[in-house]
Amino acid sequence: MTGETPEAMEESMTMEEAEGQSMAHLLEEQAEFHTKLEKREVVWVKVVQVSTDQVLVDIGEKNEAVIPLSEFPAGEAPTAGRRVPAILVKRGHGDRQPTTMSAAKARWKLGWELALKAFADKARVRGKVLSSVKGGFLVDGGVTAFLPSSLADLRPVRKPEALIGTGVRCVILELNQEKGQMVISRKAVLEEEAGKRKTKMLEELKPGMIRIGRVVKSSELGLVVDIGGLEGVVHTADVAWRDAEAAKAKVERGAKVRVRVLKIEAEDGKVSLGMKQLTAHPGDALRKKYAPKSVVKGEVKEILPEGVRVAINATDTAFCEVAELPVDGIEPKREKWDREKGPTLPPIWPKVGDKVSGIVLGIGGPNFEVAISIKRFEAIQDRKHVQRYLKGAPPLTLGQLFNLDE
């Protein structure tokens, strides 16, 4: 018979020590578990079986307990093998009176512990919106908390039902464990995140960049557009080249729009955006089509206190200001305009339906019309007539002089 080697004996002793330590640790955990169980503290138990109305769990030493299935949130019933928190409610006596535990009380206690720590650390808490109540919402985060409507979003909540069932991140504003009351704010979290996104975007944004945004609201100033965490303003004049007010009125809240970054004021974070800058300038095409000092013809369509509007064709119009209309020696005055009876015009002025011609002065006005002068055109025509008149008849030739009788 041969004895064990010193190495084998040392290895055997090490394994025995490890097993002894593991067993001691296991016994210590079991003792701690039963102490917490008897003190009605939260313990984690393993699910053995789930039936239609209860959940069977293992509480050690070949003992089992039941938890009502109704204490678990709808659609979140545990499965066999999973560990769940629970608190002892009543010790059982045999199969007829099983030991009962509560998962709801355990969640409530754990929820308050987390809430107290989060409130002290000013940390965020997560929860699920349960329902809408007067003045706000009830949120379940282990503990039911009240979320006021004014603190539920960055803007007023127009559809409360849309928040029900959603997960939210909040901070705790007020906490009273004795009364079981807690007030939370989601707005504070959203504002903090929006501030970070705004700072980052201001660093990256440059004039001339094109962004896709969503219209937040419409005001007298223009359209407020969110371009991804940063709000900018499309001033009314920058909505469209023509009829900007009417174009702004057609843009609905929530609509997606393409905008160009026009100006960034890093000091106060203000950003000016433009929509019309992404379309061709209507005056550019007109300037190529109607060169200065050229002549255009058209039909008078409208007479206003400021002048006369002329239709050049189906799409282009011209405007002749009062100062560029023909005069009969007396400069026309705007006092002759009566909005009820209509215009009292000098006889020499054109009327609606008249065919007129004018000299192109340029492109201007809010509607980008061709500016013309009827007065200058007629003055040029008059000078031509005078020049032809002053030329007189051509001198007689020598042949004509010898044949005067003929």
Buried (B, 14 or more C-beta within 10 A) or exposed (E): EEEEEEEEEEEEEEEEEEEEEEEEEEEEEEEEBBEBBEEEEBBEBBBBEBEEEBBBBBBBEEBBBBBBBEBBEEEEEBEEEEEBBBBBBEEBEEEEEBBBBBBBBBBBBBBBBBBBEBBEEEEBBEBBBBBBEEEBBBBBBBBBBBBBBEBBBEEEBEEBEEBBEEEBBBBBBEBEEEEEEBBBBBBBBBEEEBEEEBEEBBEEBEEEEEBEBBBBEBEEEBBBBBBEBBBBBBBBBBBBBEEBEEBBEEBEEEEEBEBBBBEBEEEEBEBBBBBBBEEEEBBEEBBEBBEEEEEBBBBBEEBEEEBBBBBBEEEBBBBBBBEBBBEEEEEBEEEEBEEEEEBEBBEBBBEEEEEBBBBBBBBBBEEBBBBBBBBBBBEBEEEEEEEEEEEEEEEEEEEEEEEEEE
